[in-house]
Amino acid sequence: MNLARDRIIQGRFFVQKAEEFSSDREAFRYFLEASIVAARSVTLLLQKQYSNVSGFEELYATVQKRLSEN
């Protein structure tokens, strides 16, 4: 399985759980934080997965630069 895609699915799962527990402040916070942790790991997993693919580093550097300007 693609680890980055799985982590995106995991993040969505935690967001859905946070919505289900919106009336329980503590549970909502825990699920929301878990979704953020999952989402932040996606780029690291992509870098690891595609580190051996020719041209990926250049592409990734271009995307990082564009995002930093936003």
C-alpha positions as CSV (number, residue, x, y, z in Angstrom):
1,M,0.0,0.0,0.0
2,N,1.1,3.6,-0.6
3,L,2.0,4.9,2.8
4,A,1.4,8.5,2.0
5,R,-2.1,7.7,0.6
6,D,-2.8,5.6,3.7
7,R,-1.8,8.5,5.9
8,I,-4.2,10.8,4.1
9,I,-7.0,8.3,4.6
10,Q,-6.0,8.1,8.3
11,G,-6.1,11.9,8.6
12,R,-9.6,12.0,7.1
13,F,-10.7,9.3,9.5
14,F,-9.6,11.3,12.5
15,V,-11.4,14.4,11.1
16,Q,-14.6,12.5,10.8
17,K,-14.2,11.2,14.3
18,A,-13.6,14.7,15.6
19,E,-16.8,15.8,13.9
20,E,-18.7,12.9,15.6
21,F,-17.3,14.0,19.0
22,S,-17.8,17.7,18.5
23,S,-19.8,17.9,21.8
24,D,-17.0,16.3,23.7
25,R,-14.3,18.9,23.8
26,E,-11.5,16.6,24.9
27,A,-12.2,13.8,22.4
28,F,-12.7,16.4,19.7
29,R,-9.2,17.9,20.4
30,Y,-7.5,14.5,20.5
31,F,-9.0,13.4,17.2
32,L,-8.3,16.8,15.6
33,E,-4.7,16.7,16.8
34,A,-4.3,13.1,15.4
35,S,-5.5,14.3,12.0
36,I,-2.9,17.1,12.0
37,V,-0.1,14.7,12.9
38,A,-1.2,12.3,10.1
39,A,-1.4,15.1,7.6
40,R,2.0,16.5,8.5
41,S,3.7,13.2,7.9
42,V,2.5,12.9,4.3
43,T,5.3,15.0,2.8
44,L,7.9,13.0,4.7
45,L,6.5,9.8,3.5
46,L,6.4,11.1,-0.1
47,Q,10.1,12.1,0.2
48,K,11.0,8.7,1.5
49,Q,8.9,6.8,-1.1
50,Y,10.2,8.8,-4.1
51,S,13.7,9.6,-3.0
52,N,15.1,7.2,-5.7
53,V,12.9,8.5,-8.5
54,S,14.8,10.6,-11.0
55,G,13.7,14.2,-10.9
56,F,11.7,14.0,-7.7
57,E,14.0,16.1,-5.6
58,E,13.9,18.9,-8.2
59,L,10.1,18.7,-8.5
60,Y,9.7,18.7,-4.7
61,A,12.0,21.7,-4.3
62,T,9.9,23.6,-6.8
63,V,6.7,22.7,-5.0
64,Q,8.2,23.7,-1.6
65,K,9.3,27.1,-3.0
66,R,5.9,27.8,-4.5
67,L,4.2,26.9,-1.2
68,S,6.5,29.0,0.9
69,E,5.7,32.0,-1.3
70,N,2.0,31.5,-0.7
